[in-house]
Amino acid sequence: MIIAIGFILLGFALMELSGWAIHKYLMHGPLWMIHKTHHEPSKHAFELNDLFSLLFGSIAVILIFLGISELDYRFWIGIGISLYGLLYFILHDVLIHRRIKWFERPKSLFLRGIFKAHQAHHRSNKKDDAVSFGLFVVPKEYFKEEEK
């Protein structure tokens, strides 16, 4: 069971690391035409950028199917990627962008830091001016309390 938890954490961590790199170098690079729909105002439930979620989700499903018969590392890494995707949806789409209004704005210091980092990322709707490309791992400067 410890090994399974380790592979779940590995899948989660790999998603954050690869997600950061893909976001910075591909989405804000050659795939900007798809990703820019996320940086523009929209009144639609879906945006072209949601294709990236389908891609990452497909990778998780394939790994789960490949590893389910033996419950091997592929299965658990797929579970970790799926867990990342679920938390990404709740944090990014529900809490930050309010695409579904289930919860109020975040109140915890950790969630507010993530929120501020994402707001900083969206201050620019240009391909080359963005900062803070991760979701869960963001620079510590965003976790500082504002002085009143």
N, C-alpha and C positions, 0 to 999 in steps of 0.2 A: 504494500500500500504506500509506503514511503517513496518507492521508486515511481509509482504512478503520480503521486503529488509532485514529485520533482519534474516529471515530464510535462505535467499541466502547467507548472510555473515556467518551465522552459518555453512552452508554446506561447504563453502569455507574454513573456519577456521578448521573445523573437518577434512577436507582432508589434510591440512598442518600438523596438529597434528598427525593424524593417519598415514599419509604418512611418517613422521619422524620416528615414532615408528616401523612401518612395515619395513621401509628401514633399520633401525639400528638393530632390533632384529630378523627379519625374513629373509629379503633379504641378510643380512650379517650374517646370522645364518643358520637355517635348509634349507632355500630356495636358498642358495648360488649357487648351481648348475645351477639354472635358471638365477639368477642375474649376475653371473660372465661373461656372454656373453656381458654384458654392459661395463665391465671393460677390455675387450680384444679388440684389433683392429679387425675391420670387414670391408669388402668391399660390404656387402650385404645391401639391403634397410631395412630389418627387422632383428631383433635378438630375441632370445628366451625370453629375458627380456621384450619384448613388450607384453607378455601375462599379465603382471601386469596391463598395461593400459586397456586391454580388460576387466579385472576383475573389475577395478574401474569404467570404463564406463558402464558396465553392472549393477552395483549397482545404478548408477545415472538413467539409463533408467528404471529400475524396480521402483525406487521411483517416478519418473515422471509419469509412467503409473498408479501406485497405487493412486496417489494424483490428477490426472488430472481432474477427474469428479467434484471434490469439490474445486479444486485449494487450497488444504490444505497444511499443513507444509511439507508433503512428496514431493509434487510437487516442492516447492520452495527450499527445501534442495537439491533435485535432480538437480535443475537448478544451485545452488551454486557449487555442485560437478562438473557439466558439465563446468561451467565457469572456475573452477580450472583446469580441464583437458585441456581446450582450451589454457589457459595461460601457463600451463605446457608445452604443445606441442610447442607453439611459443618460449617460453623462453629456455626450455631444449633442444628440438630436433632441432629447427631452429637456434636460436642465439648461444647457447653454443656448441652443438655438430656438428652443420652445416650439419645435415643429409639432409636438404633441404636448398639451398643457396638463400634465399629470401632477407636477410638483411645483412648489414655489422656487424662487431663486435660491441658490445655495447659501447656507448660513455658516457652515463649518469653515475654518481657516483653510483647510486643504482644498475643499471644493471651490472656495472663493479664489484661491490662488490659481487653480486650473482655469477658472472662468476668466480671470484677468489676463492670463497668458493668451487665451484664445481670443479675447477682445483685442489684444495687441496684435495678434496675427491678422485679424480682419480690419485693422485700421486702414490698410491699403487693399485696394482691389486690383492691384497690379501684380504681375508675375514676379518681379524682381525685388519688391520692397517689403516682403513679408518677414516676420520674425517668429520664433517659437513654433516649431513644427511638430513637436510631440504632443501627446494628450495627457498621459499620466506622469511623465517625467518632464518637468518644465523648470526653467531657471528659478533659483530660490528667490530672486528679486520680486517675483510675483506673489510671494507668500508673506511679505511684510505688511503689517497693518498700516492703514492710512492714519496719519496724525489728525486729530480733530481740533 
